[in-house]
Amino acid sequence: MPLGQRVVLIGGGHNALIAAFYLAKGGFKPLVLERREIVGGGAITEEFYSGFRVSTLAHTVGPLRADIARDMQLFRFSCEILSPNPRVFAPTPEGRALFFYNDAAKTAAGIADFSQKDAKKYAEFAESLESISEVLTQLTAMTPPAIDKPSPEDFWNLFKTGRGVRRLGKAGIFNLFRWAPMAVADFVAEFFETELLRAVIAARGIFGNALGPWSAGSTAVLLLRAAADPHPVGSASFPRGGLGSLTRVLAESAKEAGAEIRTDAEVAQIRVKDGAVTGVVLKDGEEIAVEAVVSGVDPKRTFFQLIDPSQLDPVFATRIKNFRARGNVAKVNLALGGLPSFSALESNENAIRALSGRIHISPDIDYLERAFDDSKYGELSRAPYLDVTIPTILDPPLAPDGKHVLSAYVQFAPYKLREGNWVSRRRDLGLAVIKTLGAYAPNLSGLVEGVQVITPEDLEKNYGFTGGHIFHGDLALDQLFTMRPVLDWARYKTPIDGLFLCGSGTHPGNGLTGASGANAAREIIRELR
């Protein structure tokens, strides 16, 4: 394909914007088509109640991969990243709490109030996670190798990764291969005895997935996330102005590089003839002839809603159909008349600072497992696991003076309910969050002025996540690396000539890091040239 030809990207999420930037830099003319009036996908900022703005869906940065930020020269654009310390505040209903700082020694000092043994183990755990993360970072930045006919580059990438594995030493190599298939509950129990500490760290292995802490392979998900941020509790940074500020500068950088971005431009169909892409048709009937299409939306939407299924190989179609993508996460945003008072912070002089990062609500492993158990049978968790932020502490303009926004991921909320539907159960979800938080912050319910409840059904209908899955498909051992989205097609290409994938349904798919978009662009440029 000669340089300068048009490539259409479907969807304006962060991965598509990053892919568009690299394609433009590679000499192509990328056109991003976004169905909504704003770009950003799951990383957007919107007003949800009069005067109150919030990161509607995702509320923390991945973090974005450093080389992507450098290539896109994001430092030239106005986007300040706020990094609270402590990163995570984890209270108990009894009024105790753990604080996770950037400094491991400071974190360990607080853990000592629960267990001297765990305090000593914490530094060891953090070091183990960091050393393994260096190897996994290499894996997330590479294209999964071809299974049948690995290329010389595949062998070279595997060789470099193998050298990194060898540097772990015999014990480290043994741990890596033993830990990955483990249930994350067993993994954290090898290091710690404090239930609250176990729950906070284990939560990284189940977040966003149909997994409980006793699910096999959930440790692999934790390790995948450690590749992006090796801190035991993960990232807690966010852009001033909300996540929409980040995707705004990604779009600005892509446009500056030569990409074109159109909003309110919903793609209704990808045209295919003789096994190759010929163009796209918009919902308003406009047809755009192209040489290649890059889909930033999820695999199921791409292959079953945008393409005539008769164009697909039956074996491939069956594999995509079996790709698990039933969401289990909801989002509740609260407009508050004041700052909630957490019982665990009543005697803490740094109470406001403690609330500026993420707030973890699940006191023990059994709590997490019970929340998951409800969802397995189509029930909303009676006592959900919550990942909460109050962004207005560090970013006051998101709400009127003296008022606050509370953003809560809610897990577990099954896409398909056994009884009723999400129209009738929406209010139940909001009340469950307020009730659950009320056990930790008794004055919360009296502060609520407005509630926005985003169900898995809303994630599908309003934001384009098929099945309501925020990662486009479960992050699980059988859906990672060479099997993401399916075996034989993990290299961002598809069986249809000229059609590529760049969204979270591809390797590594680990949230707002930009890795899927950057990796895909590298392979697309190579293929089209």
MOLINZI-V744886 format. One line per field, one symbol per residue. phi: phi as a letter, one per 30 degrees, with the letter a starting at -180 (. if undefined). psi: psi as a letter, one per 30 degrees, with the letter a starting at -180 (. if undefined). Layout:
phi: ???
psi: ???
//
This chain:
phi: .ddjddbcccjcddddddddedddddjccdbcccdcdbdkidcbbbdcaeiccadecdbbdeddeeddedddhdddcdadccbdbddbcbdcddjcacbccddddddddddedcadddddddddddddddddddddddddccdeddddbddededdddddddddddddiedddddedddeddddddedddcbcddddeddddeddbeibdbcdcddiddedededdddadeecidbcaddjjdddddddddddddddkdcbbchbddcacdbbhibdclbcdddjdcbdbcabcccddedddccccbdeddcdeddedddddddbcdbbbbbccccdaddcdedceccdcedddcdcdcccadaddddddddeeddcicdedbddbcbbbdddcbeddbeeicbcccbdcbbbdecddbibdddcededddddddddddcbedeedcdcabcccdeddeddcciceiicdciledbedbbhdccdbeibccidbdcdicbcbdddcdcicidciddddddeeddddddd
psi: kklflkkkkjkhleeeeeeeeeeefgglikjkjkflfllfcgilklkfkjfkkljeckgllelkkefeeeefhfffljjkkkjljlekkjllffgllkkjlejeeeeeeeeffekeeeeefeeeeeeeeeeefeefeeefflkklkeeikleeeeeeeeeeeeeeeffleeeeeeefeeeflkfeeefffelfkeeeeeeefffffkgliklfgkkffeeeeeeffeejfkegalgllkkglffeefefeeeeeeefglkkklhikkfkkkkkhgkkfalklegfkkjklflkjkflleeeeffffkjfffkkeeeeeeeefjkhjlgklkkkkjkfakkjkefgegjfheeefgfbkkkjjfleeeeeeeeeeffggkkkeilkkjkliffefieffllkfllkkkkkkjkjkejkekalfeffeeeeeeeeeeefffeifgeeffkfkkkkjleeeeeeffgjkggjfggkkjleghlcfgjelkfhggfllfkkgklkgafglkfghaifgeeeeeeeeeeeeef.
//
